[in-house]
């Protein structure tokens, strides 16, 4: 058994993640997925048993060999809070120690929300979840929009909240709840939700496209989130992009509000409906010239991204999922025309099966992955 405490703690955390993901459910399967000897795994399992994190019960009989006991996490050993927000609303979820969602809540901000209001709502949401949670709060994950610095725990910039600049978010929330707080960009948090709860379970290479109020993306490469040297990987909403025949930015052409306005023939200042998903669903069977132009632009965008990233799957998130698999397939079909080279390495574009709580689920997943048991 490794003697260095930090190594021991990391291995305990890794065993919990393997059990939680169901890649393993016994001492022998833990040994197989980790490469550790059965005796070493046994020592670590005993520590987790004595700590009240897991239970060993029953007999799982295989076709051959000796029956084995199964391991499972104790749901009430603790819980994880996930918070995700933008300029319009905040979502929060509570996940039990076994990784099962138990609670969800949503609150809406007043127009022209500011930094103080957001922080107050985060504290209120976690406190509300705690009232009905089973076990102690282990850690909190926060998916914040815009550019963040996860290492320093700071939210650096978000264009849609005017005073949201260099916010010491982790330190502020940790002072209130006295548990570890993990901060990440909200789309990168969503990428983790795909890994734990969505279509990314078996994938090491995928991209989350987030044409929501703005436009960003998250990249998973070799099973790891890409954040970039300046923590700005995926902030493509400010790319130069034609808008109404003039030079503009990508989010003004292809983010969900922009797409809805274009489909309705409205200007950039046209008033948005209260539920953009429902409003966009009315265009799920559209095939007119504006719809085709939007498909063409998405095909151009994805062909450029694919030539750089060569990813396996792109998951579409946000209100545009209301346009369904037909919209995604039309884009993929058009890519083969826009960039014939990609016929040899086709990509998949699918609407995510996760709902509006994907960001909060991802933030809770972030907390869950980073949390380590105490020795």
Wavefront OBJ file of the C-alpha trace (Angstrom):
o trace
v 0.000 0.000 0.000
v 1.337 3.410 -0.947
v 2.499 5.383 2.089
v 2.212 8.987 0.918
v -1.082 10.353 2.346
v -1.919 12.457 -0.706
v -1.475 9.426 -2.990
v -3.618 7.274 -0.717
v -6.382 9.885 -0.654
v -6.309 10.256 -4.447
v -6.611 6.487 -4.881
v -9.550 6.359 -2.502
v -11.238 9.064 -4.556
v -10.497 7.167 -7.778
v -12.067 3.978 -6.395
v -15.218 5.894 -5.489
v -15.444 7.307 -9.030
v -15.095 3.825 -10.543
v -17.872 2.519 -8.311
v -20.071 5.544 -8.981
v -19.680 5.213 -12.740
v -20.389 1.452 -12.504
v -17.161 0.616 -14.270
v -16.599 -1.633 -11.255
v -18.811 -3.153 -8.578
v -16.518 -5.514 -6.669
v -12.988 -5.828 -5.305
v -11.893 -7.892 -8.289
v -13.336 -5.507 -10.869
v -11.726 -2.566 -9.067
v -8.413 -4.378 -9.303
v -8.981 -4.894 -13.042
v -9.840 -1.270 -13.876
v -7.129 0.282 -11.681
v -4.289 -2.182 -12.267
v -3.744 -2.431 -8.509
v -3.158 -5.805 -6.897
v -6.176 -7.463 -5.247
v -4.535 -7.173 -1.846
v -3.929 -3.431 -2.269
v -7.481 -2.868 -3.483
v -8.717 -4.817 -0.490
v -6.933 -2.500 1.926
v -8.414 0.606 0.288
v -11.889 -0.929 0.152
v -11.670 -1.645 3.878
v -10.844 2.021 4.513
v -13.886 3.126 2.509
v -16.073 0.601 4.338
v -14.920 1.785 7.744
v -15.374 5.425 6.698
v -19.044 4.838 5.911
v -18.715 5.647 2.212
v -19.547 2.244 0.709
v -21.236 -1.024 1.643
v -20.465 -4.609 0.655
v -23.382 -6.937 0.388
v -24.920 -9.895 -1.391
v -23.309 -12.457 -3.586
v -22.998 -11.954 -7.314
v -22.671 -15.350 -8.982
v -21.015 -15.619 -12.350
v -21.051 -18.487 -14.819
v -17.714 -19.772 -13.538
v -15.519 -19.302 -10.498
v -16.267 -18.312 -6.959
v -19.146 -15.948 -6.175
v -18.105 -12.406 -5.247
v -19.536 -9.739 -3.016
v -20.735 -6.533 -4.624
v -19.772 -3.025 -3.590
v -22.019 0.007 -3.699
v -21.905 3.594 -2.527
v -24.030 4.669 0.428
v -26.348 7.356 -0.909
v -26.638 9.078 2.468
v -22.867 9.373 3.019
v -23.120 12.949 1.746
v -24.310 15.024 -1.163
v -23.035 17.430 -3.825
v -24.544 20.737 -4.898
v -24.404 21.960 -8.485
v -25.105 25.576 -9.490
v -25.251 26.981 -13.009
v -26.456 30.417 -14.057
v -26.612 33.027 -16.770
v -28.000 36.557 -16.870
v -31.626 35.371 -16.821
v -31.820 32.504 -14.327
v -30.049 30.173 -11.903
v -30.472 26.406 -11.676
v -29.372 24.215 -8.783
v -29.382 20.454 -8.237
v -28.513 18.153 -5.374
v -26.861 14.797 -6.107
v -26.523 12.109 -3.469
v -23.268 10.292 -2.722
v -24.126 7.539 -5.200
v -24.401 10.085 -8.011
v -28.199 10.143 -8.292
v -30.023 13.449 -8.672
v -32.379 14.067 -5.767
v -33.350 17.748 -6.006
v -33.665 20.560 -8.519
v -34.678 24.189 -8.272
v -34.697 27.188 -10.568
v -34.930 30.911 -9.875
v -35.169 33.816 -12.270
v -33.272 37.086 -12.020
v -34.754 40.517 -12.423
v -33.690 42.489 -15.521
v -30.236 44.080 -15.276
v -29.064 41.606 -12.640
v -25.801 42.459 -10.861
v -22.987 40.576 -9.133
v -24.397 40.913 -5.620
v -27.759 39.471 -6.665
v -26.142 36.456 -8.316
v -23.972 35.654 -5.283
v -26.947 36.041 -2.941
v -28.991 33.667 -5.097
v -26.210 31.069 -5.123
v -26.092 31.095 -1.320
v -29.873 30.903 -1.101
v -30.021 27.958 -3.531
v -27.446 25.857 -1.672
v -29.132 26.595 1.664
v -32.509 25.554 0.227
v -31.095 22.277 -1.115
v -29.445 21.570 2.234
v -32.793 21.646 4.068
v -33.966 18.502 2.266
v -30.646 16.739 1.645
v -29.632 13.474 3.294
v -26.187 13.559 4.882
v -23.529 16.268 5.025
v -22.724 18.608 2.160
v -19.458 17.357 0.626
v -18.701 20.067 -1.915
v -20.221 22.588 -4.307
v -19.679 22.898 -8.042
v -20.410 26.131 -9.895
v -20.747 26.487 -13.645
v -20.330 30.185 -14.412
v -20.806 31.793 -17.834
v -18.009 33.544 -19.671
v -14.325 33.294 -18.812
v -13.311 31.783 -15.489
v -10.014 30.915 -13.807
v -10.627 27.566 -12.068
v -7.174 27.527 -10.468
v -7.691 30.864 -8.683
v -11.420 30.357 -8.236
v -12.271 33.612 -9.998
v -14.989 34.443 -12.511
v -13.172 36.816 -14.830
v -15.733 38.203 -17.271
v -19.278 37.715 -18.533
v -20.621 40.269 -20.979
v -24.294 39.989 -19.986
v -23.803 41.001 -16.312
v -22.122 44.441 -16.416
v -20.230 44.293 -13.093
v -19.294 40.599 -13.410
v -15.536 41.125 -13.518
v -12.823 39.330 -11.505
v -15.316 37.923 -9.000
v -13.691 35.888 -6.177
v -16.508 33.392 -6.356
v -14.877 30.320 -4.793
v -13.547 32.188 -1.742
v -16.911 33.893 -1.205
v -18.957 30.680 -1.296
v -16.407 28.673 0.703
v -16.569 31.245 3.509
v -20.318 30.717 3.709
v -20.530 26.905 3.564
v -17.099 25.706 4.760
v -16.784 22.993 2.100
v -14.658 22.822 -1.078
v -16.051 24.821 -4.005
v -15.073 23.999 -7.587
v -15.536 26.603 -10.333
v -15.633 26.025 -14.085
v -17.089 27.581 -17.210
v -20.707 26.474 -17.511
v -20.308 24.781 -20.881
v -17.343 22.780 -19.625
v -19.552 21.798 -16.703
v -22.173 20.641 -19.215
v -19.506 18.499 -20.878
v -19.129 16.656 -17.562
v -22.900 16.206 -17.384
v -22.707 14.465 -20.761
v -20.048 12.137 -19.343
v -22.059 11.172 -16.251
v -25.675 11.507 -17.345
v -25.792 11.868 -21.144
v -24.373 10.547 -24.390
v -20.687 10.977 -23.543
v -20.436 7.999 -21.174
v -18.361 5.889 -23.543
v -16.589 8.706 -25.416
v -13.132 10.189 -24.929
v -13.564 12.752 -27.720
v -16.581 15.022 -27.989
v -17.651 18.668 -28.164
v -20.561 20.458 -26.507
v -22.054 23.230 -28.645
v -23.870 25.876 -26.620
v -25.774 28.332 -28.825
v -27.772 29.738 -25.926
v -28.013 33.463 -25.121
v -24.427 33.652 -26.382
v -22.393 31.006 -28.206
v -19.656 28.892 -26.691
v -18.425 25.334 -26.771
v -16.626 22.853 -24.550
v -14.055 20.358 -25.811
v -13.244 16.957 -24.342
v -10.011 15.538 -25.753
v -8.540 12.208 -24.629
v -11.099 12.154 -21.839
v -10.021 15.527 -20.427
v -11.642 18.941 -20.541
v -9.698 21.542 -22.504
v -9.620 24.965 -20.875
v -6.663 26.672 -22.586
v -3.749 28.706 -21.267
v -5.995 31.679 -20.549
v -9.063 29.571 -19.644
v -10.858 30.819 -22.741
v -10.964 27.691 -24.927
v -14.337 27.485 -26.625
v -15.291 31.175 -26.375
v -16.225 31.361 -30.043
v -19.210 33.680 -29.735
v -17.058 36.690 -30.623
v -15.707 35.199 -33.847
v -16.175 37.520 -36.822
v -19.224 36.342 -38.718
v -21.488 37.921 -41.368
v -24.743 39.271 -39.951
v -27.293 40.703 -42.405
v -24.565 41.155 -44.991
v -22.322 43.087 -42.600
v -19.388 42.115 -40.425
v -20.663 40.933 -37.077
v -20.075 38.261 -34.460
v -21.033 34.602 -34.349
v -23.448 34.858 -31.426
v -25.392 37.573 -33.292
v -26.002 35.128 -36.137
v -26.266 31.610 -34.708
v -27.079 31.803 -30.986
v -30.629 30.694 -30.147
v -32.168 34.199 -29.883
v -30.616 35.179 -33.199
v -31.869 32.028 -34.932
v -35.409 32.564 -33.617
v -35.411 36.196 -34.765
v -34.109 35.219 -38.213
v -36.757 32.518 -38.619
v -39.425 35.076 -37.672
v -38.024 37.845 -39.869
v -37.328 40.120 -36.884
v -34.517 42.580 -36.300
v -31.773 42.056 -33.732
v -33.872 44.030 -31.237
v -37.017 41.973 -31.734
v -38.622 40.978 -28.440
v -37.968 37.382 -27.424
v -40.717 34.969 -26.314
v -40.846 33.868 -22.670
v -39.932 30.272 -23.592
v -37.471 30.174 -26.470
v -37.449 26.365 -26.673
v -41.211 26.200 -27.172
v -41.081 29.049 -29.694
v -38.338 27.338 -31.709
v -40.142 23.983 -31.668
v -42.688 25.486 -34.065
v -39.933 25.532 -36.705
v -38.933 21.863 -36.288
v -40.383 21.035 -39.731
v -39.311 24.277 -41.437
v -37.582 24.087 -44.818
v -37.691 27.621 -46.194
v -34.778 29.755 -47.440
v -33.971 31.272 -44.034
v -33.903 27.813 -42.423
v -31.610 26.550 -45.194
v -29.319 29.568 -44.759
v -28.998 28.826 -41.040
v -28.220 25.183 -41.811
v -25.557 26.319 -44.291
v -23.924 28.593 -41.730
v -23.893 25.877 -39.083
v -22.375 23.494 -41.625
v -19.620 26.015 -42.349
v -18.968 26.515 -38.648
v -18.808 22.793 -37.845
v -16.657 21.966 -40.848
v -14.089 24.532 -39.650
v -14.222 23.151 -36.114
v -13.911 19.562 -37.287
v -10.851 20.309 -39.413
v -9.193 21.585 -36.229
v -10.563 19.184 -33.602
v -11.352 15.970 -35.524
v -13.840 15.042 -32.811
v -16.186 12.059 -32.645
v -19.477 13.675 -31.650
v -20.919 17.167 -31.228
v -23.730 17.513 -28.669
v -26.099 20.408 -29.357
v -27.371 22.121 -26.186
v -29.761 24.941 -25.478
v -33.089 25.991 -27.020
v -32.016 24.972 -30.527
v -32.456 21.325 -29.520
v -36.147 22.066 -30.150
v -35.340 21.833 -33.873
v -34.559 18.184 -33.294
v -32.527 15.480 -35.011
v -33.747 16.617 -38.439
v -31.987 19.968 -38.030
v -28.778 18.244 -36.902
v -28.828 15.751 -39.770
v -29.430 18.533 -42.304
v -26.282 20.238 -41.029
v -24.239 17.015 -41.244
v -25.502 16.387 -44.792
v -24.585 19.921 -45.784
v -21.072 19.576 -44.303
v -20.327 16.893 -46.881
v -21.101 19.484 -49.591
v -19.386 22.472 -47.953
v -16.215 20.518 -47.136
v -15.968 17.335 -49.259
v -12.769 16.319 -47.442
v -14.853 15.538 -44.359
v -16.724 12.800 -46.214
v -13.755 10.625 -45.244
v -14.010 11.523 -41.553
v -17.681 12.250 -40.885
v -18.834 13.712 -37.597
v -21.989 13.148 -35.568
v -24.157 16.057 -34.470
v -26.941 15.130 -32.055
v -29.322 17.109 -29.847
v -28.461 16.381 -26.245
v -30.857 14.202 -24.285
v -30.152 16.308 -21.189
v -32.559 19.073 -20.283
v -32.219 22.602 -18.976
v -30.598 21.328 -15.787
v -27.562 20.009 -17.694
v -25.339 22.859 -16.491
v -26.265 22.347 -12.853
v -25.856 18.574 -13.220
v -22.438 19.173 -14.738
v -21.461 21.505 -11.917
v -22.465 18.847 -9.381
v -20.461 16.306 -11.407
v -17.498 18.667 -11.215
v -17.785 18.726 -7.425
v -18.260 14.971 -7.322
v -15.175 14.233 -9.448
v -12.937 16.599 -7.493
v -14.029 15.556 -3.996
v -11.673 13.365 -1.977
v -12.528 11.455 1.208
v -10.947 12.373 4.481
v -8.576 9.863 6.044
l 1 2 3 4 5 6 7 8 9 10 11 12 13 14 15 16 17 18 19 20 21 22 23 24 25 26 27 28 29 30 31 32 33 34 35 36 37 38 39 40 41 42 43 44 45 46 47 48 49 50 51 52 53 54 55 56 57 58 59 60 61 62 63 64 65 66 67 68 69 70 71 72 73 74 75 76 77 78 79 80 81 82 83 84 85 86 87 88 89 90 91 92 93 94 95 96 97 98 99 100 101 102 103 104 105 106 107 108 109 110 111 112 113 114 115 116 117 118 119 120 121 122 123 124 125 126 127 128 129 130 131 132 133 134 135 136 137 138 139 140 141 142 143 144 145 146 147 148 149 150 151 152 153 154 155 156 157 158 159 160 161 162 163 164 165 166 167 168 169 170 171 172 173 174 175 176 177 178 179 180 181 182 183 184 185 186 187 188 189 190 191 192 193 194 195 196 197 198 199 200 201 202 203 204 205 206 207 208 209 210 211 212 213 214 215 216 217 218 219 220 221 222 223 224 225 226 227 228 229 230 231 232 233 234 235 236 237 238 239 240 241 242 243 244 245 246 247 248 249 250 251 252 253 254 255 256 257 258 259 260 261 262 263 264 265 266 267 268 269 270 271 272 273 274 275 276 277 278 279 280 281 282 283 284 285 286 287 288 289 290 291 292 293 294 295 296 297 298 299 300 301 302 303 304 305 306 307 308 309 310 311 312 313 314 315 316 317 318 319 320 321 322 323 324 325 326 327 328 329 330 331 332 333 334 335 336 337 338 339 340 341 342 343 344 345 346 347 348 349 350 351 352 353 354 355 356 357 358 359 360 361 362 363 364 365 366 367 368 369 370 371 372 373 374 375
